[in-house]
Amino acid sequence: MSSSTTAAHAVLVNGRAVRTDSEGYLLDLQDWSEDFARALARQEGLVLTPAHWEVIHFLREFWQEHGVQAQVRVMIRHFSERWGPERGSNHHLHEMFPIGGPQKQGNRLAGLLRTKGEH
């Protein structure tokens, strides 16, 4: 990716341009902060609730512990146990993260990498 193309993709966080790819995934995972998540969510038209933060922190903790992103089925199992089967369901998680579901939009907001197979 050329520097001119890279510069065109950024999220403004506290007056600083944080570089992302064309889909909003961070180019440098060290650039993540809660302010980044808020700014990206705002850009994507999403209002972050405490439940969103719980998913974002779960995704980050799972990544740190396992070195890979949580699969949706892992998220469903975890959040069904925490929130009950209706709120932890695949349908509800996709309603919470309407732009690509919890694995795509959730990972973007959590500052994680693009998942395999995404274009």
ABEGO torsion letter per residue (X at the ends): XBAAAAAABBBBBGGBBBBBBAAGBBABAAABBAAAAAAAAAAAGBBBBAAAAAAAAAAAAAAAAAGBBBBAAAAAAAAAAAAEAAAABAAAAAAABABGEAAAAAAAAAGBBBBBGBX
